Amino acid sequence: MSLLLVPALAVGAGAYAHLALGWPGGRSPGSSSGTIVQAADVGPGAAVSGTTAPVQTVEGRPVADTYVVASRPTANRGDRAWLYATTSENRAFLRFDTKPMIPAGKQVVGASLRVYVLKVAVAEAGLEVHPLANDWQEAAVTARTRPAYQAKAVSRQVAVPGARQWVTVPLSPEAISTTTETSIELLHRVHNAQLQLASRESANPPVLQVQVATSATTTATTTTTTTTTQRTIQQAAGVRPFDMPSTSTLQSSKRLVFAHYFTPFPRSHDNKPASADYYARELIPPDGENGKHRAYGGLMRDRPLGRSALSGDFVAKDLEAEVSQAIAAGLDGFNVDILSLTSRNWDRCIELLEAAHRVDPDFKIMLMPDMTTLDDDSSAALASAMARLAKYPAAFKLADGRLVISPFKAEAKSASWWKSWLATMKNTHNTPVAFVPTFLDWQQYADDYAGISYGFSHWATAHPDSASRTAKHAAKAKAMGKLWMAPVRIQDVRPNQGIYDEAGATETLRDGWTGVIASDADWVQIPTWNDYSEGTSISPSQSHGWAYLDISSYYLARWKTGSRPAVKRDGLYLVHRTQTYNAAPSFAQTKVMKIRSGAVSPRNQVEALVFLTKPATVTVTVGSATHTWDAPAGMSRKVFPLATGSVSGKVVRNGAVTTQVTSPHRVTSRPYVQDLEYHAVSSLR
């Protein structure tokens, strides 16, 4: 059994705030029998003989799964990449080898099943789990030979909000066998639910999560154990303060959101654990890649969430995971940065197109030739390459069949050059194009390119003053009869170029979305999904976890549906740097970053962004200073002075703490290297 141990975190200090394990819910798919993914203290009140008993979460994938169809009594479905679970016609069976999952001397104190939903026709609660005998074989069981149905459920009925997302079903601890395998049956109580789930043969197999503890844990209070188990499940489920609308609801909107995908920075370059992979060895250390980044203290300050080594085609699995993360956040697609027409970056564009279609045929890849690196390629070569990519089903096309092309820094070529290129695409390659150029300064070039463009976009700078101009830009594009693809930025910190923008914590991100909501924008592009060298990533990362993606999803849902998502659970996000902007690094860094000309002034602050179901008292501690305010229901924000030490926060209502978190990113007066990115942490992840 492959084990991955994460150091214990104190629940009372915001455990589960930083589970850096990559796959949805922290899943590590390297072992079918089980993986220990988390250890955490049970918390206050759970003391046993003067000690606190640790609770660990162990994960396993099915060793067998299938479904049966009542109307086809002799049919076997054991080799399918999906499962169906309905009221009677279809029943899904799963078996886990749980005996080796339970460490010696441990007992089960909680459990949950995570399943990836492919399709569902209803949103009402109805998915439930029943125990099942182990006397069935995946390749042989049919509706006629199925194990006997057991009426008593081992779960409550759970709602399935929509397709292309993970759903967690809490299970009774007694459902888990510690001496043999554990079989379960899935069904949906709502008529015509048409629930389709990914099977173990898919890229998103079911995951059984079991919380185990020493026997002494049973003497702890029931309330404390239950709270710990709920928090563990909540962490694995990736809970936000709000519930996202179903994927089908979001995809039905004509408003589209894309994130810029930068091919040089995948989840993993070499399929190694995070502590020893290429990011850790070469891209973050100042002396990495033979010291070529030494002057500025290393190429990047952040990196993708780590993960354990994967079996099989890890590149495909990583891309599928990223597509799944994007879909869960409400994105409609990626606009892929095409840096070359050969080499590994070109191959990764093709692999991304293939992965997107495998995960969800509705997730689209917008082609974005990067004219800062393709400037020397001929018009014919670029046309031929884009026509090849257009043949992939995931390539984004309009309803009339036109391929959407949005070249980055389109102004690198003249409007007449592009006009000739568009004619080549149509006449030579039979691929008509909807041209949506992305400019570094779109207003300077809009008039020249208007005659050949379907719409416009620009890259924008990552500070609040830039974000506030969204409505004006959209209005100008609309007055020209063009579609507007608005940028929503996060931050921009470039060690190798020696510049950064002051993002104001999440102010740039939130103002960008506020501007989109108030404007007549048609599409949104988020620069970027994963460009860690410029500190612009919104994808789940080591430095900001899922925080930026969560916050963006809140505004995205509001823009697409026209309504603010209801706050369903208290959540607290803390956002801060790990140094003051003028702190000197201890490493011999000869090139330091300076604020970009024309940007807003740099700030030393901690932001607390809170989502509350009801009014409550919020307390934020920064170093030795404690700040308290009475926050209203809904979303609100406060900023406080940055100080050295730890940063933590909690929400208290009626004398009880409803949510809390301690940032894993301490503030220092003497950083090793200059790091001006904002870090973030959520109390719900």
Buried (B, 14 or more C-beta within 10 A) or exposed (E): BBBBEBEBBBBBBBBBBBBBBBBBBBBBBBBBBBBBBBBBBBBEEBBBEEEBBBBBBBBBBBBBBBBBBEEBEEEBBBEBBBBBBBBEBBBBBBBBBBBEBBBEEBBBBBBBBBBBBBBBBBBEBBBBBBBBEEEBEBEEBBBEBBBEEEEEBBBEBBBBBBBBBBBBBBBBBEBBBBEEEBBBBBBBBBEEBBBBBBBBBBBBBBBBBBBBBBEBBEEBBEEBBEBBBEBBBBBBBBBBBBBBBBBBBBBEBEBBBBBBBBBBBBBBBEBBBBEEBBBBBBBBBBEBBEEEBBBBBBBBBBBBBBBBBBEEEBBBBBBBBBBBBBBBBBBBBBBBBBBBBEEEBBEBBEBBBBBBBBBBEBBBBBBBBBBEBBEEBEBEEBBBBBBBBBEBEBBBBEEEEBBBBBBBBBBBBEBEEBEBBBBBBBEEBEBBBBBBBBBBEBBEBBEBBBEBBBBBBBBBBBBBBBBBBBBEBBBBBBEBEBBBBBBBBBBBBBBBBBBBBBBBBBBBBBBBBBBBBEBEBBBBBBBBBBBBBBBBBBBBBBBBBBBBBBBBBBBBBBBBBEEBBEBEBBBBBBBBBBBBBEBEBEBEBEBBBEBBEEBBEBBBBBBBBBBBBEEBBBBBBBBEEEBEEEBEEBBBBBBBEBBBBBBBBBBBBEEEBBBBBBBBBEBBEEBBBBBBBBBBBBBBB
